[in-house]
Amino acid sequence: MQPEIRPSQAFWQGVTGALPFTIVVMPFGLLFGVVGTEAGLDLAQVMGFSFLVIAGASQFAALQLMTENAPTLIVVASALAVNLRMAMYSASLAPYLGPAPLWQRALIAYMMVDQTYALSQQRYEAAPPLSLSAKVAFFFGAAAPVVPIWYAATLAGVLVGTAIPPEWGLDFAVPITFLALTAPALRTVAHIGAAFTSVTVVLLCAGLPWNLGLLVAGLAGMVVGAEIERRMTARTEDAAE
């Protein structure tokens, strides 16, 4: 029988697991700081974006629409649509972290980003199992390198601004981050169906104004994924009868 993992051990496991993600979080944050400054936002506005929203993809989507003078409703709806995955992340982690105290769940909700979710979900499903306190500690450990670096990198991007050479290619961080997180998650037919549908629809709707194709693709992907999951569950139940 394996000894129980202490919360302190789980915390450092989370830190160690999250460290590789800093390689892409740093240029991601730098890029947002630069783009935000170029869009006309001042230091307080850019940093407020990163502190309050703390979601790179939705921040870029909202900023792009703001520069295009899109209606406020469209900006907010697009940002929420991009970040709608966080609701699914929360539902996925609820069985593991739901019994935690309210203040811990509030901090977990605030620091719920793609990296902290992916690491935590994989660890919670793996053996050996963790106690509730160790699960919470692991999540905070995963957030410890990621969240502060996001703030610091955004600040650096604002302060350095256009002095960053274009040949550095900071924009590589955005697709690389999501490829690294999404590819391992495509483990079922429902996941693959949802991903294929959303990619196809967003390409077909590329001509729509204000990135409305993103909203349509997100909804289409969720509908297809949910329907595939429903049919597979029904088939499994019928086979078991």
Long-range contacts (C-beta under 8 A, 24 or more apart in sequence): 2-128, 4-128, 4-131, 4-134, 5-128, 5-130, 5-131, 5-134, 6-134, 7-131, 7-133, 7-134, 7-136, 7-137, 8-137, 9-134, 10-130, 10-134, 10-135, 10-137, 10-138, 10-141, 11-137, 11-138, 11-140, 11-141, 11-144, 12-141, 13-123, 13-138, 13-141, 14-119, 14-120, 14-123, 14-137, 14-138, 14-139, 14-140, 14-141, 14-142, 14-143, 14-144, 15-141, 15-142, 15-144, 15-145, 16-141, 17-119, 17-123, 17-141, 17-142, 18-115, 18-116, 18-119, 18-141, 18-142, 18-143, 18-144, 18-145, 18-146, 19-145, 21-115, 21-145, 21-146, 21-177, 22-145, 22-146, 22-149, 24-173, 24-176, 24-177, 24-180, 25-115, 25-146, 25-149, 25-150, 25-153, 25-173, 25-177, 26-149, 26-153, 26-173, 27-153, 27-168, 27-170, 27-172, 27-173, 28-56, 28-150, 28-153, 28-170, 28-173, 28-174, 28-177, 29-56, 29-149, 29-150, 29-151, 29-152, 29-153, 29-154, 29-156, 29-157, 30-153, 30-154, 30-156, 30-157, 30-160, 30-164, 30-170, 31-157, 31-170, 31-171, 31-173, 31-174, 32-56, 32-59, 32-60, 32-63, 32-154, 32-157, 33-153, 33-154, 33-155, 33-156, 33-157, 33-158, 33-159, 33-160, 33-161, 34-157, 34-158, 34-160, 34-161, 34-162, 34-164, 34-170, 35-60, 35-63, 35-157, 36-63, 36-154, 36-157, 36-158, 37-157, 37-158, 37-161, 37-162, 38-161, 38-162, 39-63, 39-66, 39-67, 40-67, 43-158, 43-159, 46-154, 46-157, 46-158, 47-151, 47-154, 47-155, 47-158, 49-154, 50-150, 50-151, 50-154, 51-151, 53-79, 54-110, 54-111, 54-113, 54-147, 54-150, 55-79, 55-82, 55-83, 55-86, 55-113, 56-113, 56-150, 56-174, 56-177, 57-82, 57-83, 57-174, 57-178, 58-82, 58-83, 60-174, 61-211, 61-214, 64-211, 65-210, 65-211, 68-210, 70-209, 70-210, 71-210, 74-210, 74-212, 77-215, 78-210, 78-211, 78-212, 78-214, 78-215, 81-214, 81-215, 81-218, 81-219, 82-214, 82-218, 84-218, 84-222, 85-114, 86-112, 89-117, 89-121, 92-117, 92-121, 93-117, 93-120, 93-121, 93-124, 96-120, 96-124, 96-135, 97-132, 97-135, 97-136, 97-139, 99-132, 100-132, 100-135, 100-136, 104-136, 107-140, 108-136, 108-139, 108-140, 111-139, 111-140, 111-143, 111-147, 113-143, 113-146, 113-147, 113-150, 114-177, 114-178, 114-181, 115-142, 115-146, 115-181, 116-142, 116-143, 116-146, 118-181, 118-184, 118-185, 188-229, 188-232, 189-228, 189-232, 190-225, 190-226, 190-228, 190-229, 190-232, 191-225, 193-224, 193-225, 193-228, 194-221, 194-222, 194-224, 194-225, 194-228, 195-221, 197-221, 197-224, 197-225
